[in-house]
Amino acid sequence: MPAFLTDTNWLLILSLIFGSALLAILGDILGSKYGRQRISVFGLRPKYTGRLITAMTGALIAVGTLGVISVFSQDVRTALFGMKYIQQQIYDLQFKLTESQATEEDTKFELASIRNDRLILEQERNELEANLEIMREEAEQLKHDLNSMRSSTIALSANILLAQTNFNPEMTLNEIKNKLERFKQQVHLNIFNRIARHSTFRLRELSVEFDPDEEQNLLKILSSSDARYYVRALSLENNTYADDMKIKIKLDYGLSSKIFNSGEIIYRKFYEVNGNSEDILHLFLRELRNKAITLGVLPEPATNNVGILDGEEFFNAVENLNEINAPVIINAVARACRN
């Protein structure tokens, strides 16, 4: 059976039909009765009085029908008594919908603008990052070129130890002068070898200058002293490559005394060796240097290093420690006596 037949309120429909028919019959009876009796209502003729009763009966049927339907149906009550309110709500909703659509369009436009701005910003960021990377590469290249320029133009840095010797108290003045001249020649030769070893620059003339006043003062001290003195030659300033180089020398001198005897243990320390032999030896040499400086050994001014250790001897010691791989005591022994 179709759904509209089963969902229909047949009781309400039949009641309305039966009630309307009953009222129509009642109105006809009353109209006929008052018409035959010649009854007048509101001063009307009997014929018009019957028609009035019939019209009132029809109106009563309509009112009754509307009343019954309103009682049983919310939709009918809404349609009868709230239609204008509903229409106003519909109008308000349509207005709000229009505003919402306009807002939605504005929002879509703003969102599109934001997306476009974001794309522009991302593009600018990528360009800035690319420029930054280029600037970093240029900076590194400039740093490299600057270091290369410095290393290629500076022939001899300041405060480099060029040579050293000692003077005993029993030497005569002539012996002191002759040894000092040989020392100056050795300084000149060491400078030439150092520059030639680090560069292919051709020198037309290499001038090594000592301070005459400083030499005279040194000769006076050495000839009148009954103590042993050390003398060291140091470069006074940075020197760049040129056809005619003039390298100024300063003399560093002072009392010399015996610090270590040949075969004497200079420094010793216990270490746990666990596969880090090279690191341990580097640490030991740093501690040895500090110990020697504390005891009075003069470090090289430019590097602050003391003593000489052959590279082959160092790596042999590393291999020996790797083979032992156990707790050890490392000793530093003076190779020759310094008188």
VENFENFEN-V844839 format. One line per field, one symbol per residue. psi: psi as a letter, one per 30 degrees, with the letter a starting at -180 (. if undefined). Layout:
psi->???
//
This chain:
psi->klefeffkieeeeeeeeeeeeeeeeeeeeeeeefeefhkkkgglleefeeeeeeeeeeeeeeeeeeeeeeefkeeeeeeefgeeeeeeeeeeeeeeeeeeeeeeeeeeeeeeeeeeeeeeeeeeeeeeeeeeeeeeeeeeeeeeeeeeeefffjekllgkjellalklffkleeeeeeeeeeeeeeeeeeeeeeeefflgkkkekjkjkljeeeeeeeeeeefgkglkkkkkkkkelkklklejkjkkkkkkllkklkeklkfkjekkkkkjjhgheeeeeeeeeeeeeeeeeefgkklkeefglklkkkeeeefeeeeeeeeehlklkkkkkkelkj.
//
